[in-house]
Amino acid sequence: MRVTLADAGLARYAGQFVWLELNYDKPANAEFLKKFGAYATPTFFIIDPRDEKIVATQTGAMSLTDLGHFLDRGASAVVAKTQTPADAALTRGDALFTTKPDEAVTAYQEAIRLSPASWPRRELAEASLTVALQNSQQWQRCAETASTEAGHMSRSEAFGRTVVAGMWCMVSAHPAPWWETEAAKLEPLAKEGLSLPSTVRDHRDELYRTLMYLSLDRKDERAAAKWGDLWLKELDAINPISDEQRSAIDIARVEDIQVFGDPNRVLPALIASERAMPDNWNASLRVAQMEDAAKNYDAAIAACDRGLARHPGPGGSAWLLVTKADALQEKGNKVEARRVLGDALEAAKGIPNERSRENNVNRIKQLLQQSGG
């Protein structure tokens, strides 16, 4: 997204917005992240400076066109003296989206109910409703909403957001009595999404991943391998233009193999990335994860140590240490593995983001219990 945000086409917004980028691992940002409920990356907010209220929210990557629409929507909400009832409900939903997704669902439903058929933001409201249902773990309603609404949408970014949310809700709910019915509706839409040039990179990755999970839920490893191979070929064809893009591609490679596949398939590319980004602890983590999965435990431990030497924040340190502990455990060095998990726990306690800190601390405590520590 940094490449998109730096595009010259956004120059027309100069003077309208103050751009603020926040890092999750910096303690100074913890209060803001907690207040506004920023728990996923990337999350975009437009905040009215007069009262610090959110007037527009969106999670996930956006194309340049969609980013422009997002900025226009936020600017309109700030400067407009009045809003239509539908627009006001949409703004209310965005304000609740990250902190109270259940209430956001109600607001988005109200926006759709109040809107005329010609309302230009109807598809946006439908997509936001589907994602809010996902965030509030209303799996069946989310999948049903996605399969119903996506079918009549124009094949734009909103279509991709809607199908991705529906697919994740379906995967999250398996097994369920309604699962196969919704799978039969959503799977063709997911495949269609992959055929569209309008589908942004993040959505493509999520569609491939959920199609792999869908195949495994059906015990069809052959289909999972097919989707995974198509995904990796697509990733390998990208020539990254920045370290950020290179990292995003590597994350997708690892996510592919973590669903189903041979880690040796991606290790050469990950090792090349680590060499190309010698100060990037995340690149070392990706290598460590796949070396661990490939049962190259000494190589995984060495990659973790390289990452830790690159001064990650508490979240990165905890992740690297947990990966190192797993490799030590698999090698049979249980005492050292427990010690490293203890270090991971201490690192996790320093994560500024409250929800991330709590999730990491609880996960590491479970690992310590399982290891007998």
C-alpha positions in Angstrom: 0.0 0.0 0.0 2.9 2.4 0.5 3.4 2.5 -3.3 -0.2 3.4 -3.8 -0.2 6.0 -1.1 2.9 7.6 -2.7 1.2 7.8 -6.2 1.3 11.2 -7.8 -2.4 10.9 -8.5 -3.1 11.6 -4.8 -1.6 15.1 -5.1 -5.0 16.5 -5.5 -5.7 15.7 -1.8 -2.8 17.9 -0.6 -4.1 20.2 2.1 -7.2 18.1 2.8 -5.6 15.4 4.8 -2.8 15.0 7.4 -1.3 11.5 6.7 -0.4 9.5 9.8 1.2 6.1 9.7 1.4 4.1 13.0 3.6 1.1 13.9 2.0 -1.5 16.1 5.2 -2.2 17.9 5.8 1.3 19.2 4.5 1.9 22.8 3.7 5.5 22.0 1.0 4.4 19.5 -0.8 2.0 21.9 -3.4 4.5 23.1 -4.4 5.5 19.6 -4.6 1.9 18.4 -6.8 0.9 21.4 -9.1 3.9 21.1 -9.8 3.3 17.5 -9.7 -0.5 17.5 -6.9 -0.9 15.0 -6.2 -4.6 15.2 -5.7 -5.7 11.6 -3.2 -4.5 9.1 -3.7 -2.5 7.0 -6.6 -0.6 8.6 -7.4 2.9 7.3 -9.3 5.6 9.2 -10.4 9.1 8.2 -10.8 11.0 11.5 -12.6 14.3 11.8 -10.1 16.6 13.6 -12.8 18.6 15.3 -14.1 15.8 17.5 -11.7 12.9 16.7 -14.7 10.8 15.4 -14.2 8.2 12.7 -16.0 9.2 9.5 -14.7 6.4 7.2 -13.0 3.0 7.9 -11.7 0.3 5.6 -9.5 -2.7 6.2 -7.4 -4.4 3.6 -5.5 -3.2 0.6 -7.2 -0.9 -1.9 -6.4 0.0 -5.5 -5.6 3.6 -6.3 -9.2 4.1 -7.6 -10.7 2.7 -4.5 -8.4 4.7 -2.3 -9.6 7.8 -4.0 -13.2 6.9 -3.4 -12.4 6.2 0.2 -10.8 9.6 0.6 -13.6 11.4 -1.2 -16.1 9.7 1.1 -14.3 10.7 4.2 -13.8 14.3 3.1 -17.5 14.6 2.2 -18.5 13.3 5.6 -16.3 15.9 7.3 -17.3 19.0 5.3 -21.0 18.2 4.5 -23.5 20.1 6.6 -26.1 17.4 6.2 -26.0 13.8 5.0 -28.7 11.6 3.5 -30.1 9.1 6.0 -28.3 6.3 4.1 -25.0 8.1 4.1 -25.4 9.0 7.8 -26.0 5.3 8.6 -23.0 4.3 6.6 -20.8 6.8 8.4 -22.1 5.4 11.7 -21.3 1.9 10.7 -17.7 2.9 9.8 -17.4 4.6 13.2 -18.4 1.3 14.9 -16.7 -1.1 12.5 -13.5 -1.9 14.5 -14.7 -1.5 18.1 -18.3 -2.7 18.0 -18.9 -4.9 14.9 -22.3 -6.1 16.1 -23.6 -2.5 16.2 -21.8 -1.8 12.9 -23.9 -4.6 11.3 -27.1 -2.9 12.4 -25.9 0.5 11.0 -24.9 -1.0 7.6 -28.3 -2.8 7.4 -30.0 0.5 8.1 -27.9 2.2 5.4 -29.0 -0.4 2.8 -32.6 -0.2 3.9 -32.7 3.6 3.7 -30.9 3.8 0.4 -32.6 4.3 -3.0 -31.7 1.8 -5.7 -29.5 4.4 -7.4 -27.4 5.1 -4.2 -23.8 5.0 -5.4 -22.5 3.6 -2.1 -24.9 0.6 -1.9 -22.2 -1.9 -2.9 -19.8 -0.4 -0.4 -22.4 -0.8 2.3 -23.1 -4.4 1.3 -19.4 -5.2 1.4 -18.9 -3.5 4.7 -21.9 -5.3 6.1 -20.4 -8.7 5.1 -17.0 -7.9 6.7 -18.7 -6.6 9.9 -20.6 -9.9 10.1 -17.3 -11.7 9.7 -15.7 -9.6 12.5 -18.6 -10.4 14.8 -18.3 -14.1 14.0 -21.8 -14.4 12.6 -20.6 -17.1 10.2 -23.8 -18.2 8.6 -25.3 -14.8 8.1 -21.9 -13.6 6.7 -21.7 -16.4 4.1 -25.3 -16.1 3.1 -25.0 -12.3 2.8 -21.9 -12.7 0.7 -23.4 -15.2 -1.7 -26.6 -13.2 -2.1 -25.1 -9.7 -2.5 -21.9 -10.5 -4.5 -23.9 -12.0 -7.3 -25.5 -8.7 -8.3 -22.5 -6.5 -7.7 -20.4 -4.9 -10.4 -17.0 -6.7 -10.5 -15.2 -4.0 -8.5 -13.2 -4.0 -5.3 -16.4 -4.3 -3.3 -17.1 -7.6 -5.0 -13.7 -8.9 -3.9 -14.1 -7.8 -0.3 -17.5 -9.4 -0.1 -16.5 -12.8 -1.6 -13.3 -12.9 0.5 -15.3 -12.3 3.8 -17.9 -14.8 2.8 -15.3 -17.5 2.0 -13.5 -16.9 5.4 -16.8 -17.2 7.2 -17.6 -20.4 5.5 -14.1 -21.9 6.2 -14.4 -20.7 9.8 -17.7 -22.5 10.3 -16.8 -25.9 8.9 -18.4 -28.3 9.6 -22.0 -26.8 9.7 -25.3 -28.0 8.3 -25.5 -25.1 5.9 -21.9 -25.3 4.9 -22.1 -27.2 1.6 -25.1 -25.1 0.3 -23.2 -21.9 0.7 -19.9 -23.4 -0.5 -21.7 -24.3 -3.8 -22.7 -20.6 -4.2 -19.4 -18.9 -3.0 -16.9 -21.2 -4.7 -17.8 -20.1 -8.3 -17.7 -16.4 -7.1 -14.2 -16.9 -5.7 -13.0 -18.5 -8.9 -14.5 -15.6 -10.8 -12.7 -13.2 -8.5 -9.4 -14.7 -9.5 -10.2 -14.2 -13.2 -10.9 -10.5 -12.8 -8.1 -7.8 -13.3 -9.9 -5.6 -10.8 -9.2 -8.0 -7.9 -6.4 -6.5 -5.8 -3.4 -8.6 -4.7 -4.5 -9.0 -1.1 -7.9 -10.3 -2.2 -6.3 -12.7 -4.7 -4.1 -14.2 -2.0 -7.1 -14.6 0.3 -9.2 -16.2 -2.4 -6.5 -18.7 -3.2 -6.0 -19.5 0.5 -9.7 -20.1 1.2 -10.1 -22.2 -1.9 -7.3 -24.4 -0.6 -9.0 -24.7 2.8 -12.3 -25.4 1.1 -10.6 -28.3 -0.8 -9.1 -29.7 2.4 -12.4 -29.5 4.2 -13.7 -31.8 1.4 -10.7 -34.1 1.9 -9.5 -33.2 -1.7 -5.7 -32.7 -1.4 -5.3 -32.8 -5.1 -7.5 -29.7 -5.5 -5.7 -28.0 -2.6 -2.3 -28.7 -4.3 -3.7 -27.3 -7.6 -4.8 -24.1 -6.1 -1.6 -23.8 -4.1 0.5 -24.3 -7.2 -1.4 -21.7 -9.2 -1.0 -19.2 -6.4 2.8 -19.8 -6.1 3.2 -19.5 -9.9 1.4 -16.2 -9.8 3.5 -14.9 -6.9 6.7 -16.1 -8.6 5.8 -14.1 -11.7 5.8 -10.8 -9.8 8.9 -8.6 -10.0 8.8 -6.7 -6.6 9.5 -3.0 -6.9 10.0 -2.4 -3.2 11.0 -4.2 0.0 7.4 -3.9 1.2 6.1 -5.7 -1.9 8.8 -8.3 -1.6 7.8 -9.0 2.0 4.1 -9.2 1.1 4.9 -11.8 -1.6 7.0 -13.8 0.9 4.2 -13.7 3.5 1.8 -15.1 0.8 4.3 -17.8 -0.1 4.5 -19.0 3.5 0.7 -18.8 4.0 0.3 -21.0 0.9 2.6 -23.7 2.2 1.1 -23.5 5.7 -2.2 -24.5 4.3 -0.8 -27.4 2.1 2.4 -28.0 0.3 6.2 -28.6 0.3 8.2 -25.9 2.2 11.2 -26.7 0.0 9.2 -25.2 -2.9 9.5 -21.7 -1.5 12.7 -21.8 0.5 15.0 -20.6 -2.3 12.9 -17.5 -2.9 12.7 -16.7 0.9 16.4 -17.1 1.3 17.0 -14.8 -1.6 14.7 -12.2 0.0 16.5 -12.4 3.3 19.8 -11.7 1.5 18.1 -8.8 -0.4 16.8 -7.3 2.9 19.6 -7.8 5.4 18.0 -5.6 8.0 14.6 -7.1 7.9 13.8 -9.5 10.8 10.6 -10.5 9.1 12.5 -12.0 6.2 14.5 -14.1 8.6 11.2 -15.2 10.3 9.8 -16.5 7.0 12.9 -18.5 6.3 12.8 -19.9 9.9 9.2 -20.9 9.5 9.8 -22.9 6.3 13.0 -24.4 7.5 11.2 -25.6 10.6 8.3 -27.0 8.4 10.9 -28.7 6.2 12.5 -30.3 9.4 15.7 -28.4 8.9 15.8 -27.5 12.6 19.3 -26.2 12.9 18.8 -23.9 9.9 15.5 -22.7 11.4 17.2 -21.9 14.7 20.0 -20.0 12.9 17.4 -18.0 10.9 15.6 -17.1 14.2 18.9 -15.9 15.7 19.6 -13.8 12.6 16.1 -12.2 12.9 16.6 -11.5 16.6 19.9 -9.8 15.9 18.0 -7.4 13.6 16.3 -5.7 16.6 12.6 -6.5 16.1 10.1 -5.1 18.5 8.4 -7.2 21.2 5.9 -8.7 18.8 8.6 -9.8 16.3 10.8 -11.0 19.1 8.0 -13.2 20.5 7.3 -14.7 17.1 10.9 -15.5 16.4 11.4 -17.0 19.8 8.3 -19.2 19.6 9.5 -20.4 16.2 13.0 -21.1 17.6 11.4 -23.0 20.6 9.4 -25.2 18.2 12.6 -26.1 16.3 14.4 -26.9 19.6 11.4 -29.0 20.7 11.4 -31.0 17.5 15.2 -31.6 17.9 14.5 -33.1 21.3 16.0 -30.2 23.3 13.0 -29.7 25.5 14.8 -27.9 28.4 16.2 -25.2 26.1 12.8 -25.0 24.2 11.1 -24.2 27.5 13.7 -21.6 28.3 13.2 -19.9 25.0 9.4 -20.0 25.4 9.9 -18.2 28.7 11.9 -15.5 26.8 9.1 -15.3 24.3 6.5 -14.8 27.1 8.5 -11.9 28.5 8.8 -10.4 25.0 5.1 -10.7 24.4 4.3 -8.9 27.6 5.8 -5.8 26.1 3.6 -5.8 23.0 1.9 -2.3 23.0 -1.3 -3.4 21.3 -3.6 -4.7 24.1 -5.4 -7.4 22.0 -2.3 -8.6 20.3 -0.4 -8.7 23.7 -3.2 -10.7 25.3 -3.5 -13.2 22.4 0.3 -13.7 22.2 0.7 -14.1 26.0 -2.2 -16.6 26.2 -0.8 -18.6 23.2 2.7 -18.8 24.7 1.4 -19.8 28.1 -0.5 -22.7 26.4 2.7 -23.8 24.7 4.5 -23.7 28.0 1.8 -25.8 29.6 2.0 -28.3 26.7 5.8 -28.5 27.1 5.5 -29.2 30.8 6.9 -25.8 31.8 
